[in-house]
Every structure is written in structure tokens, then in C-alpha cells.
Amino acid sequence: MPDLVIEIRVRPNASRNKVGGTAGDPPRLVVAVQAPAVDGKANAAVIKELAAAFGLRARDFTIVHGELSRDKRIIISNSSVLIAARYKELLSGQLYLFT
């Protein structure tokens, strides 16, 4: 399957890390991270949390648009039907919580 492009909205400085739900129009996957939006810390945390949520490696994710913005476009390399289904689950609000 070709690469999957997803749209996300980052919420830095969150009380806990989580991936799930939507924000904005068109709907974007919400990724809340505890890291501040300083020196790329939030971007690194976003990639780490997405990798955990999708069960992939961090190197499978690339930010292609919005590196300095809360709204980002991410490419997931070598995705599968299962990854696309997981993305739809996360968009529907079934939160994936981290401790």
C-alpha cells in the first residue's frame, strides 16, 4: 500500500500525552503532548506518540507540512489497510492514552 497522508492538530503543554479525537474543519487528528513547542521538542514528542499509537517505528513518520504550526501534515511510510483503519478509529474519538 502506498504512503498514507494524515492531518493532525498538536496540543503542546498538555497534562498528559494522548492521541485521538478531532479538531477543526476539516477534521484533524488531535495529538496532545506534554512537551513545549520550543526547539522542536513538541514535534519529536508528536512523532513518538504517533508511532506508539499506530504500533510503528518513529522513522515511519515524516512531517511534510506545518513544522512550525499546530496543524501538520504527516506521511506514514509503507502503511497498510490496518494503519488506515487505526487512523479512522483514532479520529472517531477512541482515545489512545499513555502513562
Summary of the structure (lengths in Angstrom):
residues: 99
radius of gyration: 12.1
end to end distance: 31.8
largest distance: 35.7
contacts: 280
relative contact order: 0.28
helix: 28%
strand: 32%
